[in-house]
Amino acid sequence: MKLSSPALFFVAFTLLSSCASYRYIYSASPANNPYFTQKGDSKLTGYYSSSYENQLGQYAAGVDLQAAYAITNHWAVTVGYFNRREKDVNGYSTYDRPFDSSIVHYKRNLLDVGGGYFLPLNSSKTFILNLYSGMATGRFSFIDNGQSNAMDYERYHDSRITKWYFQPSVNLIPGKYFRFSFILKASFVHYGDILTSYTPDEQKSLSLDRINNKTLGFTESEINMQFGLPKYPWIKLDAAFSDASHQFPEDSRLSVRSRNVSIGLTFNVSNLGRNHPTEGR
């Protein structure tokens, strides 16, 4: 049975009205997790990333750029860039006060630097333990447009972000053309230098007062897989599946954009363009 346009609008409207709207203060992202085994290994990765919870005209997508280099047989340095553009559509609901409806556009940008220790656990270097940590800085902002008491409104919220993270992982390299990693990440994010046009009462209603100059903790888990190309050992097809969480109080209107899928390419820069059986990292 085909639904008419009014019927589709009614279904979407009903779904959007069924629960309170939230403000998403954190988004999951792929970890910068190299598959290094020795000095001189390197990587350059570019991802397209997206939340797979998107629906009804909403979106949450962006890019992640990562690089790393092994400066010794056990130590490496990392650098990365995180960018997201997101849109939420919130319908009419008695739970959505102070606003009746809203369309929220988010921007997130972070630049991080870090480093860590990697240790092969067997002689063939197919089982590797990694311990990485780092720091990121950037901005988190959103613009909120909608209606309140049948009147149009617009608000903005902008915060400087400082993030510290600790990231253990285990890499499995069973052969030349497949790799697998399980990654955990604990992050602590400070929201400072906040500029906003929300009133104090609106901030309290949306729980935004709970992040003013506060540091919150988040946890993430991830599965990463890489697939090699026989003729091009310096390039890998890369896929990451991430999930983030945080325990907010029951009355909180804050939330986490928890699920993320990233698809991209990873290059072993030191072997770029060489057609030989050396395994890229």
Residue pairs with C-beta under 8 A, 6 or more apart in sequence:
3 11
12 56
13 91
13 92
15 56
15 91
16 56
16 89
16 90
16 91
16 92
16 93
17 91
17 92
17 93
18 93
19 93
19 95
20 93
20 95
20 96
20 253
21 88
21 90
21 93
21 95
21 96
21 102
21 104
21 253
22 88
22 253
22 254
22 255
23 104
23 142
23 157
23 206
23 207
23 208
23 253
23 254
23 255
24 86
24 88
24 106
24 254
24 255
24 256
24 257
25 140
25 191
25 211
25 216
25 254
25 255
25 256
26 189
26 216
26 218
26 244
26 246
26 256
26 257
27 51
27 60
27 84
27 86
27 108
27 244
27 256
27 257
27 260
28 51
28 220
28 242
28 243
28 244
28 256
28 257
28 258
28 259
28 260
29 49
29 64
29 82
29 220
29 242
29 260
29 262
30 47
30 49
30 64
30 66
30 222
30 224
30 240
30 242
30 260
30 262
31 167
31 169
31 183
31 185
31 220
31 222
31 224
31 240
31 242
32 45
32 66
32 68
32 78
32 79
32 80
32 112
32 114
32 132
32 134
33 130
33 132
33 167
33 169
33 171
33 181
33 183
33 222
33 224
34 41
34 43
34 68
34 70
34 76
34 78
34 118
34 130
34 281
35 41
35 43
35 128
35 171
35 173
35 179
35 181
35 226
35 281
36 43
36 68
36 70
36 76
36 118
36 128
36 281
37 118
37 120
37 125
37 128
37 173
37 281
38 70
38 73
38 125
39 70
39 71
39 72
39 73
40 70
40 270
41 69
41 70
41 76
41 268
41 270
41 281
42 67
42 68
42 69
42 70
42 268
42 269
42 270
42 281
43 66
43 67
43 68
43 69
43 266
43 267
43 268
43 269
43 281
44 66
44 67
44 266
44 267
44 269
45 64
45 65
45 66
45 67
45 238
45 264
45 265
45 266
45 267
46 63
46 64
46 65
46 66
46 264
46 265
47 63
47 64
47 65
47 66
47 238
47 240
47 262
47 263
47 264
48 61
48 63
48 262
48 263
48 264
49 61
49 62
49 63
49 64
49 84
49 260
49 261
49 262
50 59
50 60
50 61
50 62
50 260
50 261
50 262
51 59
51 60
51 61
51 86
51 257
51 259
51 260
51 261
52 259
52 260
52 261
53 60
53 257
53 258
53 259
54 60
54 61
56 89
57 87
57 89
58 86
58 87
58 88
58 89
59 85
59 86
59 87
60 84
60 85
60 86
60 87
60 106
60 257
61 84
61 85
61 86
62 82
62 83
62 84
62 85
62 108
63 81
63 83
64 80
64 81
64 82
64 83
64 262
64 264
65 80
65 81
66 78
66 79
66 80
66 81
67 78
67 79
67 80
67 269
68 76
68 77
68 78
68 79
69 76
69 77
70 76
70 118
70 281
71 77
74 117
74 118
74 119
75 115
75 116
75 117
75 118
76 115
76 116
76 117
76 118
76 132
77 113
77 114
77 115
78 112
78 113
78 114
78 115
78 116
78 132
78 134
79 111
79 112
79 113
79 114
80 111
80 112
80 114
80 136
81 109
81 110
81 111
81 112
82 108
82 109
82 110
82 111
82 112
82 136
82 138
83 108
83 109
84 106
84 107
84 108
84 109
85 105
85 106
85 107
86 105
86 106
86 108
86 257
87 103
87 104
87 105
87 106
88 102
88 103
88 104
88 106
89 102
89 103
90 96
90 99
90 101
90 102
90 103
90 104
90 146
91 101
92 100
92 101
96 102
97 205
98 148
98 201
98 202
98 205
98 206
99 144
99 146
99 147
99 148
99 153
100 146
100 147
100 148
100 149
100 150
101 146
101 147
102 144
102 145
102 146
103 144
103 145
103 146
104 142
104 143
104 144
104 145
105 142
105 143
105 145
106 140
106 141
106 142
107 139
107 140
107 141
107 142
108 138
108 139
108 140
108 161
109 138
109 139
110 136
110 137
110 138
110 161
110 163
111 136
111 137
111 138
112 134
112 135
112 136
112 137
112 163
112 165
113 134
113 135
113 136
114 132
114 133
114 134
114 135
114 165
115 132
115 133
115 134
116 130
116 131
116 132
116 133
116 167
117 130
117 131
117 132
118 128
118 129
118 130
118 131
119 128
119 129
119 130
120 127
120 128
121 127
121 128
121 129
125 173
126 172
126 173
126 174
127 170
127 171
127 172
127 173
128 170
128 171
128 172
128 173
129 168
129 169
129 170
130 167
130 168
130 169
130 170
130 171
131 166
131 167
131 168
132 166
132 167
132 168
132 169
133 164
133 165
133 166
133 167
134 164
134 165
134 167
135 162
135 163
135 164
135 165
136 161
136 162
136 163
136 164
136 165
137 160
137 161
137 162
137 163
138 160
138 161
139 158
139 159
139 160
139 161
140 158
140 159
140 161
140 191
141 156
141 157
141 158
141 159
142 156
142 157
143 154
143 155
143 156
144 153
144 154
144 155
144 156
144 157
144 198
145 152
145 153
145 154
146 152
146 153
147 153
154 197
155 196
155 197
155 198
155 202
156 195
156 196
156 197
157 194
157 195
157 196
157 197
157 198
157 208
158 194
158 195
158 196
159 191
159 192
159 193
159 194
159 195
159 211
160 191
160 192
160 193
160 194
161 189
161 190
161 191
162 189
162 190
162 192
163 187
163 188
163 189
163 190
164 187
164 188
165 185
165 186
165 187
165 188
166 185
166 186
167 183
167 184
167 185
167 186
168 183
168 184
169 181
169 182
169 183
169 184
170 181
170 182
171 179
171 180
171 181
172 179
172 180
172 181
173 179
173 279
174 180
176 228
176 230
176 233
176 277
176 279
177 227
177 228
177 229
177 230
178 225
178 226
178 227
178 228
179 224
179 225
179 226
179 236
180 223
180 224
180 225
180 226
181 222
181 223
181 224
181 225
182 221
182 222
182 223
183 220
183 221
183 222
183 223
183 224
184 219
184 220
184 221
184 222
185 219
185 220
185 221
185 222
186 217
186 218
186 219
187 217
187 218
187 219
187 220
188 215
188 216
188 217
188 218
189 215
189 216
189 217
189 218
190 213
190 214
190 215
191 211
191 212
191 213
191 214
191 215
191 216
192 213
194 211
194 212
194 213
196 203
196 208
198 206
198 208
200 209
202 208
203 209
203 212
205 253
206 253
207 248
207 251
207 252
207 253
207 254
208 254
210 252
210 254
211 254
216 246
217 246
218 244
218 245
218 246
218 256
219 244
219 245
219 246
220 242
220 243
220 244
220 245
221 242
221 243
222 240
222 241
222 242
222 243
223 240
223 241
224 238
224 239
224 240
224 241
225 238
225 239
225 240
226 236
226 237
226 238
226 239
226 266
227 236
227 237
227 239
228 235
228 236
228 237
228 280
229 235
229 236
229 237
231 275
232 275
233 268
233 271
233 274
233 275
233 276
233 277
233 278
233 279
233 280
234 267
234 268
234 271
234 272
234 273
234 274
234 280
235 265
235 266
235 267
235 268
235 280
236 265
236 266
236 267
236 268
236 280
237 265
238 262
238 263
238 264
238 265
238 266
239 261
239 262
239 263
240 260
240 261
240 262
241 260
241 261
241 262
242 259
242 260
242 261
242 262
243 258
243 259
243 260
244 256
244 257
244 258
244 259
244 260
245 256
245 258
246 256
248 254
248 255
266 280
267 280
268 280
268 281
271 278
271 280
